[in-house]
Amino acid sequence: MQQHAGNSFTTLLLDWHQTNPRELPWKDTRDPYLIWLSEIILQQTRVEQGTPYYLRFKKAYPTVQALAKAPLDDVLKNWEGLGYYSRARNMHETARYIHLQLNNVFPNSYKELLQLKGVGPYTAAAIASFAFNLPTAVVDGNVYRVLSRYFGIFTPIDSGAGKKEFALLADQLIDSEDPAGYNQAIMNFGAIQCVPAKPDCQRCPLAEQCQAFLQEQIEVLPVKAKAKPKKDRYFNYIVINYQQQTLLEKRQEQDIWKGLYQFPLVEYEGPEIEFDVLLALLESSFPDMYKLINKQSVSKPFRQTLSHRFIHARFWEFHLNQLPDFDNLRFQLVQRSKLSNFALPRIIDWYLRDKSLYLELV
């Protein structure tokens, strides 16, 4: 990178930022807890989606001590619908660590922040910059896009080489006198001006030196490596109904949605499962349940897209004249009217809201 190009870029960017502020509820705070909270919530999440969750968590848990003392089930319930639930579990664990081991005081260096669970290079840089005004460059999706277009970089942003190249460039560009302001400026520029599709380049203050614009490569950059194909998984949820009660279990495996509640689950290798096969697979958990069935029905398919897989689900409702034997350490009997008190995967929430439209008699 030529020094002149870097200086010009930073100057133009900061000038643009002065006249294009972006109002965000965490923007004006220097509280490392609130900045950390916002950054964890915004990982893999659009600002528009994450903002209500930030406000919810700020109200429910105004300090790291309050979050640390909250039950994990409550934290997961407040997180419900945001996805990537490992973020919430890591956030709660980190809050407990800061409360119990660090006396509620956040680390104030990039290196120490990086040791916190759930905090990677981007989040550590953001906290160090926005809370402590340290010259640590933040590199998120917006920054990758702006830098790759302006400097004409075709190295895939999700490759090891690309991450190193962009991190080095970002460190060279940061304004040492106001690193927090610079980081906010480039992130906002990517969110408002240099958007992913059809940016308004004719009104862009960087257009005259933007390599992607000059070479007509705006729609090509940034480059990403070819994504791996998503895996299909097929879930059959068993909804047991007995006198306005049903059974739930808590997901304990090192898998998606750990710590959330669900109806008893049978995962199958294909999209269709014969009713007799389903009953046979349920036999170990609910012996002789087939003898207790008054009525059964099954939902039409639901599908939820995750980052690396498709979840296909059907809900099998069984109305019973008596509860089957079950492991009360694994399963919990709850009132159906109380289901909203539990943190549930979104696909189950969809079913509960719309199930009357989807059920078919078996």
C-alpha positions in Angstrom: 0.0 0.0 0.0 1.3 3.4 -0.9 1.5 5.8 2.1 -0.3 8.5 0.2 -3.2 6.2 -0.7 -3.6 5.2 3.0 -3.5 8.7 4.3 -6.0 9.9 1.7 -8.3 7.0 2.5 -8.3 7.7 6.3 -8.8 11.4 5.8 -11.7 11.0 3.4 -13.3 8.4 5.6 -13.1 10.6 8.7 -14.5 13.6 6.8 -17.4 11.5 5.6 -18.1 10.2 9.1 -18.4 13.8 10.5 -21.4 14.4 8.3 -22.9 10.9 8.4 -23.3 9.9 12.0 -25.1 6.6 12.7 -27.2 6.6 15.9 -26.8 3.4 17.8 -27.7 2.8 21.5 -24.2 1.6 22.4 -22.3 4.2 20.3 -21.7 6.8 23.0 -20.8 4.6 25.9 -17.3 3.8 27.1 -18.5 1.1 29.5 -16.6 -2.1 28.5 -19.4 -4.3 29.8 -22.0 -2.6 27.5 -19.6 -2.6 24.5 -18.8 -6.3 25.1 -22.6 -7.0 25.4 -23.3 -5.2 22.1 -20.5 -6.9 20.3 -21.4 -10.4 21.4 -25.1 -9.9 20.4 -24.0 -8.5 17.0 -21.8 -11.4 16.1 -23.4 -13.0 13.0 -26.4 -10.7 13.5 -27.6 -7.6 11.6 -27.8 -4.4 13.6 -31.5 -4.1 13.1 -32.1 -7.5 14.5 -29.6 -7.2 17.4 -30.6 -3.8 18.7 -33.8 -4.9 20.5 -31.8 -7.7 22.1 -29.2 -5.3 23.3 -31.8 -3.1 24.9 -33.5 -6.1 26.5 -30.2 -7.4 28.0 -29.1 -3.9 29.1 -32.4 -3.6 31.0 -32.4 -7.1 32.4 -28.7 -7.2 33.3 -27.4 -3.6 33.7 -24.0 -4.8 35.0 -21.7 -7.7 34.5 -22.5 -8.8 38.1 -26.2 -8.9 37.3 -25.6 -11.1 34.2 -23.2 -13.3 36.2 -25.8 -14.0 38.9 -28.7 -14.7 36.5 -29.7 -18.3 35.9 -28.5 -19.6 32.5 -32.1 -20.6 31.6 -33.2 -17.0 32.0 -30.3 -15.8 29.8 -31.2 -18.3 27.1 -34.8 -17.3 27.3 -33.9 -13.6 26.7 -31.7 -14.7 23.8 -34.5 -16.8 22.2 -34.8 -16.2 18.5 -31.4 -14.7 18.0 -29.7 -18.0 17.1 -26.1 -19.1 17.6 -26.9 -20.0 21.3 -23.3 -20.8 22.1 -22.8 -17.0 22.2 -25.3 -16.7 25.1 -23.7 -19.6 27.0 -20.2 -18.2 26.5 -21.4 -14.7 27.5 -22.9 -16.0 30.7 -19.7 -18.0 31.5 -17.5 -15.0 30.8 -19.7 -12.8 33.0 -19.3 -15.2 35.8 -15.5 -15.3 35.3 -15.3 -11.5 35.3 -17.5 -11.3 38.4 -15.8 -14.1 40.4 -12.2 -13.9 39.3 -11.7 -10.3 38.2 -14.0 -8.5 40.8 -16.3 -7.2 38.0 -13.4 -5.4 36.3 -13.0 -6.0 32.5 -9.5 -6.5 31.1 -8.2 -3.4 29.5 -5.7 -4.8 26.9 -6.3 -6.5 23.6 -4.2 -9.6 24.7 -6.2 -10.0 27.9 -9.6 -9.5 26.3 -8.7 -12.2 23.8 -8.5 -14.7 26.6 -12.2 -14.3 27.5 -14.4 -17.1 26.3 -16.4 -16.2 23.2 -14.1 -13.2 22.4 -12.2 -13.5 19.1 -9.8 -11.0 17.4 -12.6 -8.8 16.1 -14.5 -8.5 19.4 -11.3 -8.0 21.4 -10.3 -5.2 19.0 -13.7 -3.6 19.3 -13.7 -3.5 23.1 -10.1 -2.3 23.3 -10.9 0.4 20.8 -14.3 1.6 21.8 -13.9 1.2 25.6 -10.2 2.1 26.1 -9.4 3.9 22.8 -6.5 1.6 22.1 -5.2 1.6 18.4 -6.6 -1.8 17.6 -8.1 -2.1 14.2 -11.6 -3.7 13.9 -12.1 -5.9 10.9 -15.7 -7.0 10.4 -17.7 -7.8 7.2 -18.2 -4.1 6.5 -14.5 -3.4 6.8 -13.5 -6.3 4.6 -15.9 -5.0 1.9 -14.6 -1.4 2.1 -10.9 -2.3 2.1 -11.2 -4.9 -0.6 -13.0 -2.5 -3.0 -11.0 0.6 -2.3 -7.6 -1.1 -2.6 -8.6 -3.7 -5.1 -7.8 -6.8 -3.1 -8.9 -10.1 -4.5 -7.6 -12.4 -1.8 -10.6 -14.3 -0.3 -11.6 -12.7 2.9 -12.4 -16.0 4.6 -9.0 -17.5 3.8 -6.1 -17.6 6.3 -4.0 -15.5 3.9 -6.9 -13.0 3.4 -7.4 -12.5 7.1 -3.7 -11.8 7.6 -3.6 -9.4 4.7 -6.6 -7.4 5.7 -5.6 -7.3 9.4 -2.2 -5.9 8.4 -3.7 -3.3 6.1 -6.3 -2.3 8.8 -3.6 -1.8 11.3 -1.7 0.5 8.9 -4.7 2.6 8.2 -6.0 3.2 11.8 -5.9 6.8 13.1 -3.7 6.6 16.2 -5.1 9.8 17.6 -8.7 8.6 17.5 -8.8 4.9 16.9 -12.3 4.5 18.2 -13.6 7.2 15.8 -11.8 5.7 12.9 -13.1 2.2 13.6 -16.6 3.5 13.9 -16.2 5.5 10.7 -15.1 2.6 8.5 -17.8 0.2 9.9 -20.5 2.9 9.4 -19.2 3.6 5.9 -19.6 -0.1 5.0 -23.1 -0.2 6.5 -24.4 3.0 4.9 -22.4 3.8 1.8 -20.4 0.9 0.6 -23.2 -1.7 0.9 -23.0 -5.2 -0.5 -25.3 -4.8 -3.5 -25.7 -1.8 -5.8 -23.9 0.9 -3.7 -24.3 4.5 -4.9 -20.8 4.9 -6.2 -21.6 8.1 -8.0 -22.0 9.9 -4.6 -19.2 8.1 -2.9 -16.4 10.4 -1.6 -13.9 7.6 -2.1 -14.9 6.7 -5.7 -12.1 8.7 -7.4 -9.4 6.4 -5.9 -11.5 3.2 -5.4 -9.9 0.4 -7.4 -13.1 -1.7 -7.6 -15.0 1.3 -9.0 -12.3 2.3 -11.5 -12.0 -1.3 -12.7 -15.7 -2.0 -12.6 -15.3 -4.8 -10.0 -17.8 -3.5 -7.4 -20.0 -6.6 -7.6 -17.1 -9.0 -7.6 -15.4 -7.7 -4.4 -15.0 -8.8 -1.7 -14.1 -12.4 -2.8 -15.1 -15.3 -0.7 -13.9 -18.9 -0.9 -16.5 -21.4 -2.1 -18.8 -22.3 0.8 -19.2 -25.9 1.9 -22.6 -27.4 1.1 -25.1 -27.4 3.9 -26.0 -30.6 5.6 -29.6 -31.8 5.9 -30.9 -33.1 9.3 -34.3 -34.5 9.9 -36.0 -34.0 13.2 -39.2 -35.7 14.4 -40.5 -34.1 17.5 -42.8 -36.1 19.8 -45.5 -33.8 21.3 -47.2 -35.8 24.1 -50.5 -34.3 25.2 -52.1 -35.5 28.4 -54.6 -33.3 30.4 -53.1 -30.0 29.1 -49.6 -31.2 29.9 -46.7 -32.2 27.8 -43.1 -33.4 28.1 -40.0 -31.4 27.5 -36.3 -32.3 27.6 -33.2 -30.1 27.7 -30.7 -30.4 24.9 -27.4 -31.5 26.6 -25.3 -32.6 23.7 -22.4 -30.7 22.1 -24.7 -29.8 19.2 -26.9 -27.0 18.0 -29.2 -25.4 20.6 -27.4 -26.8 23.6 -29.2 -25.7 26.8 -32.6 -25.1 25.0 -35.7 -27.1 25.7 -37.5 -29.2 23.1 -40.1 -31.9 22.8 -38.7 -35.5 22.9 -36.8 -35.9 19.6 -36.2 -38.7 17.2 -33.6 -37.8 14.5 -33.8 -39.9 11.4 -31.6 -40.3 8.3 -34.2 -39.3 5.8 -37.2 -37.0 5.3 -39.8 -39.7 5.7 -40.3 -42.1 8.6 -42.9 -44.8 8.8 -45.2 -44.5 11.8 -44.4 -48.0 13.0 -40.7 -47.2 12.8 -41.2 -44.1 14.8 -43.1 -46.0 17.5 -40.3 -48.6 17.6 -37.7 -45.9 18.1 -39.7 -44.4 20.9 -40.0 -47.7 22.8 -36.8 -47.2 24.8 -37.9 -43.8 26.1 -41.7 -44.5 26.4 -42.4 -48.2 26.8 -45.7 -49.4 25.4 -46.8 -45.8 24.6 -48.7 -47.1 21.5 -51.2 -48.7 23.9 -52.1 -45.3 25.4 -52.8 -43.3 22.2 -56.3 -41.9 21.7 -55.5 -39.8 18.7 -52.4 -38.8 16.7 -51.6 -36.3 14.1 -48.5 -35.0 12.3 -47.5 -31.6 11.1 -46.5 -30.7 7.6 -42.7 -30.1 7.3 -41.0 -27.1 8.8 -37.6 -26.0 7.7 -35.1 -23.8 9.4 -31.9 -22.7 7.7 -28.8 -22.4 9.9 -25.3 -21.3 8.8 -24.1 -24.8 8.0 -27.2 -27.0 7.8 -30.9 -27.3 7.0 -33.2 -28.5 9.8 -36.3 -30.3 8.5 -38.8 -31.0 11.2 -42.2 -32.7 11.7 -44.2 -32.6 14.9 -46.0 -35.8 15.9 -48.8 -35.0 18.3 -50.1 -37.9 20.5 -53.1 -37.5 22.7 -52.9 -40.1 25.4 -55.4 -41.4 28.0 -52.5 -41.9 30.4 -49.0 -40.8 30.7 -46.4 -43.4 29.7 -43.5 -44.3 31.9 -40.6 -41.9 31.4 -37.2 -41.0 32.9 -38.1 -38.0 35.1 -34.4 -37.0 35.2 -34.4 -36.5 31.4 -38.0 -35.4 30.8 -40.0 -32.7 32.5 -43.8 -32.6 32.7 -45.0 -29.0 32.0 -48.3 -27.3 31.5 -48.8 -26.4 27.8 -49.8 -22.9 28.8 -46.4 -22.5 30.4 -44.3 -23.4 27.3 -43.6 -19.7 26.6 -41.6 -19.6 29.8 -38.9 -22.0 28.3 -36.2 -21.1 25.8 -37.1 -23.1 22.7 -35.5 -23.4 19.2 -37.2 -21.1 16.8 -38.5 -24.0 14.7 -40.5 -25.2 17.7 -41.8 -21.6 18.3 -43.0 -21.6 14.7 -44.9 -24.8 15.3 -46.5 -23.6 18.5 -47.8 -20.4 16.8 -49.0 -22.1 13.6 -49.7 -25.7 14.5 -53.4 -25.5 13.9 -52.7 -24.9 10.2 -50.3 -27.7 9.8 -51.7 -30.8 11.5 -52.9 -33.8 9.6 -54.3 -37.0 11.0 -52.1 -40.0 10.7 
